[in-house]
Amino acid sequence: MLSVKDSKKGGDMPIWGSTMKILESKVPLPSTSCIFSILKISISVLRTSSSSPDSLFISFARETEMAGALVGGAFLSASLQVLFDRLASRDVVNFIRGHKLDYALLKKLKRKLLTVHAVLDDAEAKQITNPAVKEWMDELKVVVYDAEDVLDEIATEDLRRKIEAGDSDSQTSMSMSTFDVQSINCRMEEIVDRLEDIVQDRDVLGLKEGVGEKSAQRWPSTSLVDESQIYGRDQIKEELVQLLLSDHVRSTDYAIGVISIVGMGGTGKTTLAQLLYNDPRVKECFHLKAWVCVSEEFDPVRVTKTILEAISSSMSNITDLNLLQVQLKESVNMKKLLIVLDDVWNEDSSDLDMLRTPFLVGAIHTHCLDVLSAEDGWSLFKKLAFKNGDSSGHPQLEGIGKKIVHKCQGLPLAIKAMGSLLHSKVEAREWNDVLSSELWDLPKDAVLPALRLSYSYLPSHLKRCFSYCAIFPKDYEFEKGKQVLLWMAEGLLDQPKSKKRMEEVGDLYFQELLSKSFFQSSTSAFNSCFVMHDLINDLARSVAGEFSICLEDDKIHSVSKKTHHVSYLTNEFDVYEIFEPIVESKCLGTFLPRRRYFSRHHLSNRVLHNLLPEMKYLRVLCLNNYTIFYLPDSIGKLKHLRYLDLSGTMIRELPKSVCNLYNLQTIMLCGYRNLIELPSMMKILIKLCYLDIRNTLVKEMPSDIYNYLDELELNWNYKNASDDQSDIAQKERDILISLQPHTNLNRLHIYCFGGLSFPDWVGDPLFSNLVLLELMDCNNCRSLPPLGQLPSLKHLSISGMKGVKRVGSEFYHYGNAYSSNTIKPYFSSLQTLRFAHMTNWEKWLCCGCRHGEFPRLEELYISKCPKLIGKLPKQLRSLKKLQIDGCGSLVASLRAPEIRELRIMDHGGEFRLKRPASGCWVGFFPSCGGKPKTQFLRPLKP
C-alpha cells in the first residue's frame, strides 16, 4: 500500500488500491472504430449464438487544481477565417442573391469582421492581464459563433434544395423546410449591430493593429515520450526498486507495505512509478499487478472493481462492494501483489478504510520527489530542443536555453513543453522572445507559465482543437479516431486545399498536439488511447473558459449562455430536472455524456421530447448506452447536426426524419442490437463520412448509399464454437455479396470474414479507383481473391489467412480465363505489399505473365510465415525495401536492382539477393540465429 502526501497540504494518509495503470477515464466514451474516411462504414455481423497477500500500493500526489484566464486571440483568428471562407463561398453568395436575403448585410458583416480581426494579436497579449479585454474577446467569440450558425443555416438550406431537386423520392418523403428568409435577415442585422459595438469598444480598450505575439507556423514532429527522455531519476528509481524487492517494505503478519511518492504537479511522479512498475526485477518479484488511476472522485467500488479486473484479466458486472472485496481477497490469496494508486486526492479516511478492508496495513515509506537538478533539466531540454540532442553547434542558444530551463523551476513537464516549442527554431531572436515573454510573470498559482507560453505559440487551428478538449475530465482516455470526428463535426478542421481528406487533416492536427506533449499516449494495457496530463487539462480548461465545460456531479448549473460544448457525468437515472440549466445555453453545439461504470443508464423521455428540440444548433449529439427505445421525429429538426451516436441503445429503428439531417457526417450505431434495417432514404445523406453498424442485425444497406463511399470496413465478430460453422460460412458469404459497394470505392478493409471464399466483386477490375485493400483473419478462405488486375491498387495487406496454403495464378487474374500473354503486368500500380501471420502458407508461385508482375512495387514485407518455402517473384525492378521476419523455411533468390534496405529477422533458411549493374553483386544471407540483420545498400557505381 501507499500513502500520499500532498506537497501543499502536508500530512500523510494511507491509500489503498491495486497496480495496473489504467489511465482510463472514470466515464469512458463508447468504443468505436478508429479508422475513418470520406465515407467509412464499419460493419460487424451479430452472431446468434485466505490469508492476506504480500503486496505493495503506490500512489501519487499533485498540487491543487489550477485555473486561469487565457483565451487565445489567434484561436479567434482561425474562427474568423472559417467565416471569411464561408462568406466568399459561391454557393452561399448565389443563394443569398437568389432568395431575397440582404446581400448588403453580408458585405457589411465581412467588413466588421475584418476590422476586429486586425487587432486580435494585440487582444491576445492583453486579455491575460486585462479583464476588460478578456470580456471583449468573449463577446466577440459569442458573435462569431452566432454568425457561423446563420451562415451554416443558409448553406444547409441550399444543400437541401439541391438534393431534393435531384431526387424525386426525397421530394415526397422529406418534411417541408422551416427556412425563414425574414428571420435570417433579422438575425444577420442583429449580428452586424453587435459587431458595430465591439468595433467601437476596441478603440476604447486601446487595441492596435499588428501588435502582439504572433502564432508560429506548424512545428515538425519531435520525439514522443519514452525512457530516453527521462533524466535525473536513476538514483531514486534504484532506491525504490530495492525497497520493493526487500522484506523491509512489509511488516510482519503478512501486512501490506506502503510506499508513498509525493511532490508538486509536473515533477514526474507518474513517470517514476511507471519505471518501477515495468522494471524487469519488479515484474519477476510480484505474481499479480494492478494500476488504478483514482483521480479526484474517490470511489471505493470503482477502485476495488478495477483491481479485481486487473488481476483476474476479466470484466466484472458486480457493483456490490462487499462481494467485490470478497472476490478480491480470494483472488490474491497468498500471492505477492503490487498495486499502484495514481492521482489520489481524497483525504477522507473513511473512504480509505473501506477500500483497504481486504488487506492489513503495514509500514509506510514516504518519498518526496523533488524537481530536476539544473544539469538534468538541461539534459532533458537538449534532447528535445536540438537535433540529436546536440547543442554544441549553437553556443549562443545554449546560454538562452539554460535561462529558459531555469524559469521552468525543474519541472519535467514544463521543460518538455519548452524543448518541444523551440525544437525547430534556430534564431537567437526567437529564443529570446520566449525567454522575455510576459507570460513567465503570471501568478504561480495559475497554469504553469511555461505551459501558457507553449500554448500561445500554437498555430491558431491547433488552439481551437486543443481548447475543445476542455470537455474531458482529468485522466480521461480518448481515441484519436473519435476525437478527429468530433473536431470535424464542430468545424474545427481547415478545409484541405490539396487532395487530403478532412480526416487526414484531423490526424495531422492530432499528431502535432501529441508531438508537443499536449496529448500523451495512455499506459492502459487494454487499448491504444490518449490522455492529457493534469496540468495540460488545467490549461485546456483555462483557455476554453465558459465555452467548453466538463460537468461533474451536481455542477450542471455552471452552464452559461456562452457555453457551446458540454460533457456531463451520467447517472443511473438521468431525470429531466438536472438538464434544465442547459436550456440557458441557446447555442449549444456539443452534448456529450460520459458514462459511469453502470452497465445501463436511463434517460427521461422529457429530455428527448422537450429538451433536444430546443438545442437546434447541436452539431454533436451522443445518447450512447442510454436505455431508450425510440427517437422522436423531432430529431429531424436538428439541421446543424453532424455527429449522432446512438451506440448501445435499445432503439429498434431510426425515424425517417433522420434523413432530413443533410449535414450528418458520422452515425454511430454500434451495439444497436435490435436494429435490423436502415432508412431507405439514407442515400441522400451525401455528407455521411462514417457509419458504424457493428454488432447489429443489419444485413443489407439501403440502395445507392454507396454512391459517395470512399472507404468501407467490413468487420465480423469471431465465431462462437457452438455455432454451426458451415451454416455461418455460407451466411457470411451471402451477406458479403449483398454488401457489394459502388465501384467508386477507394479503400476496402475486410476483417474476420468467415466464408470459404470471397464473392466475385472482391478483385473485380471495375473497381478502378481502389488504392488500398486489407484482408485480415479471414481464416476459412482457402485461397486469396484475384487482385492482380485492380488497375489503381497501391497498397495491399494480407494477414492471418490461416486457410491459405498456396498462392498461385488465382491471385493474379480475375475471371476464369487465364493467359500468360496478358498485355498488362499484374499488380501494375502496387507499391506496398504485406503478408503476415499466414501460418500455413507454403508456396508462392509466379504467375508466368510475359510482362511480369509488380513492376512498381517498392516495399515488400513478409512476416511470421514459418512454413513458406518459396518462391519470391523472380525480379522486382522497383523494389527499394525488403523485410523478412520469422520465415524459417524460406529458401529464395531475388533480383532487385534498386534495393536500398534489406532486413532479415528470425530467418533459418537461405536468401540470395542479386543486384546486377556493370557486374553482378550477390548478397547471401544464411540463418541469422534469431538476430536481426539489416543492410543499407548504396547504389553500385558503373
PyMOL commands that set and color helices and strands:
alter all, ss='L'
color gray80, all
select helices_A, chain A and resi 73-87+90-98+103-117+120-126+131-165+168-173+181-204+227-229+234-245+247-249+269-277+280-285+300-312+321-331+349-355+374-385+387-389+395-407+412-421+428-435+438-441+449-456+460-471+480-489+502-515+534-544+556-558+576-584+605-614+633-637+656-660+680-684+705-708+725-738+809-811
alter helices_A, ss='H'
color red, helices_A
select strands_A, chain A and resi 2-4+13-15+21-22+40-45+55-60+256-262+288-295+337-344+361-368+520-521+530-531+548-550+565-569+573-574+590-594+602-603+620-622+643-645+666-668+690-696+711-715+747-751+772-776+795-799+806-807+832-836+843-844+859-863+881-885+891-895+901-905+910-916+920-925+933-936
alter strands_A, ss='S'
color yellow, strands_A
deselect
rebuild
show_as cartoon
